Amino acid sequence: MARLPRVHLAGVPEHIIQRGNNRQVCFASDDDFAAYADWLKEYSEAFGVHIHVWVMMTNHVHLLCTASDNSGISLMMQSLGRRYVRYFNRAYQRSGTLWEGRFKSCLLQEEQYVMAVYRYIELNPVRAGMVDSPVEYPWSSYAINAQGKQSALCQGHACYLALADTAAERQQAYRDLFRSEISEDVLADIRSTVKSGMALGNDRFKQEIAALTGRRQHLEPRGRPKAKQDQR
C-alpha cells in the first residue's frame, strides 16, 4: 500500500518523531546531542518553525513545533537530518543511512492535546527508565519549561503561556501538571496518531483538517471492502 502523504499546516502545532534505522543509536555522546540541538536551532530559524518541546533520546527524537508556512517543517527536518547524518558518519567512520526513513508526524488540536504532548515528550526518559524525574535528563526542554532555564531554541506555545501571567507562576503551574499521570487512553491516542500520521483531536478537528488538506483523517478498516466481500 502506498504511503499517505504527510500534511503540514501553518499555525497548527505538530508532533514529530524521528527514529534511528532499526532503532540503532543515533546519539552516542554529549557532543552528538549538542550538535543536533545547534542545527535544530539553526534550521528552525531558517525555515520559520517554532520549537516548543523537545527530547533527544539515544535512538530517537521527539519535537512539538509550529511552522509559519506549510513547507517549513519538512524543509527543517530534511536539512537537519542530512547534515546530522554527514556529521555522524564522519565522526564514527561509518557510511549509509542513519534514520528510519521519513520522520513521522501528526497535527494536534490545541485546546485538548498540546499540553498532553508537552508532558508526553518530556516524560520520555522517565518511561524509558533512564531517570526518575524529567529534571534529571539534560537533553530535553523540561528545564526550560519547568524551571526557566534560558534557551534560544525553545519558544512557548500559546497553551503553555496561558498557564499563568508571570514566568515563575507559569513554571510552577507547569511543574504541577507532572504530579498526575497521562491517562492510558491519551497515551494510546498520541502514539497511534503520530505513527499513522492522522490528526490528533476530536471529530470536528479531524474534519477541518481533512477539508483543508484533502487527506482523510480516519483510518480505513483493514481487509477487503465490504461491497466486494458481498459479491463473493
SULUR-V457601 format. One record per residue. N is the residue number from 0. RES is the residue in one letter. SS is DSSP state (hx for helix, st for strand, lp for the rest). PSI is psi in whole degrees, -180 to 180 (NA if undefined). OMEGA is omega in degrees with one decimal (NA if undefined). Layout:
n=N res=RES ss=SS psi=PSI omega=OMEGA
n=N res=RES ss=SS psi=PSI omega=OMEGA
This chain:
n=0 res=M ss=lp psi=133 omega=179.5
n=1 res=A ss=lp psi=145 omega=179.2
n=2 res=R ss=lp psi=140 omega=175.2
n=3 res=L ss=lp psi=143 omega=178.3
n=4 res=P ss=lp psi=145 omega=173.6
n=5 res=R ss=lp psi=154 omega=176.4
n=6 res=V ss=lp psi=138 omega=176.6
n=7 res=H ss=lp psi=139 omega=178.3
n=8 res=L ss=lp psi=130 omega=177.2
n=9 res=A ss=lp psi=133 omega=176.2
n=10 res=G ss=lp psi=-5 omega=179.7
n=11 res=V ss=lp psi=122 omega=-178.7
n=12 res=P ss=lp psi=149 omega=-173.5
n=13 res=E ss=st psi=134 omega=176.4
n=14 res=H ss=st psi=128 omega=-176.2
n=15 res=I ss=st psi=141 omega=170.8
n=16 res=I ss=st psi=134 omega=176.3
n=17 res=Q ss=st psi=121 omega=-177.6
n=18 res=R ss=st psi=153 omega=170.3
n=19 res=G ss=st psi=149 omega=-179.1
n=20 res=N ss=hx psi=128 omega=-175.2
n=21 res=N ss=hx psi=29 omega=179.3
n=22 res=R ss=hx psi=29 omega=178.4
n=23 res=Q ss=lp psi=160 omega=179.5
n=24 res=V ss=lp psi=131 omega=174.7
n=25 res=C ss=lp psi=-4 omega=171.8
n=26 res=F ss=lp psi=112 omega=-174.8
n=27 res=A ss=lp psi=-5 omega=-179.0
n=28 res=S ss=lp psi=166 omega=175.9
n=29 res=D ss=hx psi=-32 omega=177.3
n=30 res=D ss=hx psi=-37 omega=178.9
n=31 res=D ss=hx psi=-48 omega=178.3
n=32 res=F ss=hx psi=-44 omega=-177.3
n=33 res=A ss=hx psi=-40 omega=179.0
n=34 res=A ss=hx psi=-44 omega=179.4
n=35 res=Y ss=hx psi=-44 omega=-179.5
n=36 res=A ss=hx psi=-41 omega=179.1
n=37 res=D ss=hx psi=-43 omega=-178.2
n=38 res=W ss=hx psi=-30 omega=173.4
n=39 res=L ss=hx psi=-45 omega=177.1
n=40 res=K ss=hx psi=-47 omega=-177.6
n=41 res=E ss=hx psi=-49 omega=-175.0
n=42 res=Y ss=hx psi=-27 omega=175.0
n=43 res=S ss=hx psi=-39 omega=176.8
n=44 res=E ss=hx psi=-40 omega=-177.8
n=45 res=A ss=hx psi=-34 omega=-174.7
n=46 res=F ss=lp psi=15 omega=172.8
n=47 res=G ss=lp psi=44 omega=179.8
n=48 res=V ss=st psi=129 omega=175.8
n=49 res=H ss=st psi=122 omega=177.6
n=50 res=I ss=st psi=119 omega=-178.4
n=51 res=H ss=st psi=-41 omega=-175.8
n=52 res=V ss=st psi=146 omega=176.5
n=53 res=W ss=st psi=153 omega=168.4
n=54 res=V ss=st psi=136 omega=177.4
n=55 res=M ss=st psi=112 omega=177.1
n=56 res=M ss=lp psi=176 omega=-177.3
n=57 res=T ss=lp psi=-30 omega=-176.3
n=58 res=N ss=lp psi=11 omega=175.4
n=59 res=H ss=st psi=168 omega=-178.5
n=60 res=V ss=st psi=139 omega=170.0
n=61 res=H ss=st psi=139 omega=174.9
n=62 res=L ss=st psi=148 omega=165.1
n=63 res=L ss=st psi=122 omega=-173.5
n=64 res=C ss=st psi=166 omega=177.1
n=65 res=T ss=st psi=131 omega=-177.9
n=66 res=A ss=st psi=154 omega=178.3
n=67 res=S ss=lp psi=-12 omega=172.5
n=68 res=D ss=lp psi=171 omega=-170.8
n=69 res=N ss=lp psi=-18 omega=-176.2
n=70 res=S ss=lp psi=-7 omega=-171.6
n=71 res=G ss=hx psi=-44 omega=-176.2
n=72 res=I ss=hx psi=-44 omega=178.1
n=73 res=S ss=hx psi=-44 omega=-179.6
n=74 res=L ss=hx psi=-41 omega=178.6
n=75 res=M ss=hx psi=-49 omega=-176.3
n=76 res=M ss=hx psi=-37 omega=178.0
n=77 res=Q ss=hx psi=-47 omega=-178.5
n=78 res=S ss=hx psi=-44 omega=179.4
n=79 res=L ss=hx psi=-46 omega=-178.3
n=80 res=G ss=hx psi=-45 omega=-178.4
n=81 res=R ss=hx psi=-43 omega=-178.5
n=82 res=R ss=hx psi=-41 omega=-179.0
n=83 res=Y ss=hx psi=-38 omega=177.9
n=84 res=V ss=hx psi=-42 omega=178.1
n=85 res=R ss=hx psi=-44 omega=178.5
n=86 res=Y ss=hx psi=-49 omega=-174.9
n=87 res=F ss=hx psi=-44 omega=-179.8
n=88 res=N ss=hx psi=-39 omega=178.8
n=89 res=R ss=hx psi=-42 omega=-176.7
n=90 res=A ss=hx psi=-34 omega=-174.1
n=91 res=Y ss=lp psi=15 omega=174.8
n=92 res=Q ss=lp psi=53 omega=179.2
n=93 res=R ss=lp psi=175 omega=177.2
n=94 res=S ss=lp psi=168 omega=175.8
n=95 res=G ss=lp psi=-169 omega=-174.2
n=96 res=T ss=lp psi=155 omega=175.9
n=97 res=L ss=lp psi=-41 omega=-176.1
n=98 res=W ss=st psi=155 omega=179.4
n=99 res=E ss=lp psi=76 omega=177.7
n=100 res=G ss=lp psi=-141 omega=-177.5
n=101 res=R ss=lp psi=147 omega=171.5
n=102 res=F ss=lp psi=155 omega=178.9
n=103 res=K ss=st psi=149 omega=-177.8
n=104 res=S ss=st psi=159 omega=171.8
n=105 res=C ss=st psi=149 omega=177.7
n=106 res=L ss=st psi=148 omega=-174.3
n=107 res=L ss=st psi=140 omega=168.6
n=108 res=Q ss=lp psi=122 omega=-169.9
n=109 res=E ss=hx psi=-57 omega=-168.4
n=110 res=E ss=hx psi=-22 omega=-177.1
n=111 res=Q ss=hx psi=-30 omega=-166.4
n=112 res=Y ss=hx psi=-15 omega=-175.1
n=113 res=V ss=hx psi=-48 omega=-177.7
n=114 res=M ss=hx psi=-28 omega=174.9
n=115 res=A ss=hx psi=-39 omega=179.2
n=116 res=V ss=hx psi=-34 omega=170.5
n=117 res=Y ss=hx psi=-54 omega=-176.4
n=118 res=R ss=hx psi=-41 omega=-179.7
n=119 res=Y ss=hx psi=-46 omega=-177.1
n=120 res=I ss=hx psi=-49 omega=-174.5
n=121 res=E ss=hx psi=-16 omega=174.8
n=122 res=L ss=lp psi=0 omega=-178.8
n=123 res=N ss=hx psi=-48 omega=-179.8
n=124 res=P ss=hx psi=-29 omega=177.9
n=125 res=V ss=hx psi=-47 omega=178.8
n=126 res=R ss=hx psi=-30 omega=179.8
n=127 res=A ss=lp psi=-5 omega=179.7
n=128 res=G ss=lp psi=16 omega=-178.0
n=129 res=M ss=lp psi=-32 omega=179.8
n=130 res=V ss=lp psi=166 omega=176.7
n=131 res=D ss=lp psi=-23 omega=-178.0
n=132 res=S ss=lp psi=147 omega=-179.9
n=133 res=P ss=hx psi=-24 omega=-179.9
n=134 res=V ss=hx psi=-20 omega=-178.2
n=135 res=E ss=hx psi=-12 omega=-176.2
n=136 res=Y ss=lp psi=121 omega=-172.0
n=137 res=P ss=lp psi=-21 omega=-172.0
n=138 res=W ss=lp psi=55 omega=173.2
n=139 res=S ss=st psi=174 omega=-178.7
n=140 res=S ss=lp psi=6 omega=-174.5
n=141 res=Y ss=hx psi=-46 omega=-178.2
n=142 res=A ss=hx psi=-27 omega=177.9
n=143 res=I ss=hx psi=-51 omega=-175.5
n=144 res=N ss=hx psi=-32 omega=-174.1
n=145 res=A ss=hx psi=-22 omega=-173.6
n=146 res=Q ss=hx psi=-3 omega=176.4
n=147 res=G ss=lp psi=18 omega=175.6
n=148 res=K ss=lp psi=135 omega=-177.3
n=149 res=Q ss=lp psi=137 omega=179.9
n=150 res=S ss=lp psi=133 omega=174.7
n=151 res=A ss=lp psi=-9 omega=-178.1
n=152 res=L ss=lp psi=-40 omega=-168.0
n=153 res=C ss=st psi=130 omega=176.7
n=154 res=Q ss=lp psi=125 omega=-175.8
n=155 res=G ss=lp psi=135 omega=173.8
n=156 res=H ss=lp psi=158 omega=-179.3
n=157 res=A ss=hx psi=-35 omega=179.0
n=158 res=C ss=hx psi=-37 omega=176.2
n=159 res=Y ss=hx psi=-46 omega=-178.6
n=160 res=L ss=hx psi=-28 omega=-178.9
n=161 res=A ss=lp psi=-3 omega=-179.9
n=162 res=L ss=lp psi=-32 omega=-179.6
n=163 res=A ss=lp psi=169 omega=-176.0
n=164 res=D ss=lp psi=-32 omega=-178.9
n=165 res=T ss=lp psi=159 omega=-178.4
n=166 res=A ss=hx psi=-43 omega=-178.5
n=167 res=A ss=hx psi=-43 omega=179.1
n=168 res=E ss=hx psi=-37 omega=179.5
n=169 res=R ss=hx psi=-44 omega=179.3
n=170 res=Q ss=hx psi=-39 omega=177.3
n=171 res=Q ss=hx psi=-43 omega=178.1
n=172 res=A ss=hx psi=-36 omega=179.2
n=173 res=Y ss=hx psi=-44 omega=178.1
n=174 res=R ss=hx psi=-36 omega=179.9
n=175 res=D ss=hx psi=-30 omega=179.3
n=176 res=L ss=hx psi=-29 omega=-175.8
n=177 res=F ss=lp psi=-1 omega=176.7
n=178 res=R ss=lp psi=-20 omega=178.7
n=179 res=S ss=lp psi=151 omega=-178.8
n=180 res=E ss=lp psi=152 omega=172.6
n=181 res=I ss=lp psi=134 omega=-177.3
n=182 res=S ss=lp psi=153 omega=179.6
n=183 res=E ss=hx psi=-35 omega=178.8
n=184 res=D ss=hx psi=-44 omega=179.4
n=185 res=V ss=hx psi=-41 omega=176.0
n=186 res=L ss=hx psi=-45 omega=-179.5
n=187 res=A ss=hx psi=-40 omega=179.1
n=188 res=D ss=hx psi=-44 omega=-180.0
n=189 res=I ss=hx psi=-45 omega=-177.3
n=190 res=R ss=hx psi=-43 omega=-175.9
n=191 res=S ss=hx psi=-37 omega=-177.3
n=192 res=T ss=hx psi=-39 omega=178.7
n=193 res=V ss=hx psi=-29 omega=176.8
n=194 res=K ss=hx psi=-41 omega=-176.4
n=195 res=S ss=hx psi=-18 omega=-176.4
n=196 res=G ss=lp psi=6 omega=178.2
n=197 res=M ss=lp psi=153 omega=179.3
n=198 res=A ss=lp psi=147 omega=178.6
n=199 res=L ss=st psi=108 omega=-178.2
n=200 res=G ss=lp psi=-173 omega=179.3
n=201 res=N ss=lp psi=177 omega=-175.3
n=202 res=D ss=hx psi=-39 omega=179.7
n=203 res=R ss=hx psi=-44 omega=178.6
n=204 res=F ss=hx psi=-44 omega=-179.9
n=205 res=K ss=hx psi=-38 omega=177.4
n=206 res=Q ss=hx psi=-40 omega=178.4
n=207 res=E ss=hx psi=-43 omega=179.0
n=208 res=I ss=hx psi=-42 omega=178.7
n=209 res=A ss=hx psi=-42 omega=-179.5
n=210 res=A ss=hx psi=-38 omega=-178.3
n=211 res=L ss=hx psi=-31 omega=-173.2
n=212 res=T ss=hx psi=-18 omega=-176.2
n=213 res=G ss=lp psi=15 omega=179.4
n=214 res=R ss=lp psi=130 omega=179.9
n=215 res=R ss=lp psi=151 omega=-177.9
n=216 res=Q ss=lp psi=22 omega=173.1
n=217 res=H ss=lp psi=140 omega=178.1
n=218 res=L ss=lp psi=137 omega=175.6
n=219 res=E ss=lp psi=147 omega=179.1
n=220 res=P ss=lp psi=144 omega=179.5
n=221 res=R ss=lp psi=160 omega=175.7
n=222 res=G ss=lp psi=-179 omega=-177.7
n=223 res=R ss=lp psi=136 omega=176.5
n=224 res=P ss=lp psi=146 omega=-174.5
n=225 res=K ss=hx psi=-39 omega=-177.7
n=226 res=A ss=hx psi=-38 omega=179.4
n=227 res=K ss=hx psi=-37 omega=178.1
n=228 res=Q ss=hx psi=-39 omega=-178.1
n=229 res=D ss=hx psi=-21 omega=-178.3
n=230 res=Q ss=hx psi=-10 omega=-175.9
n=231 res=R ss=lp psi=NA omega=NA
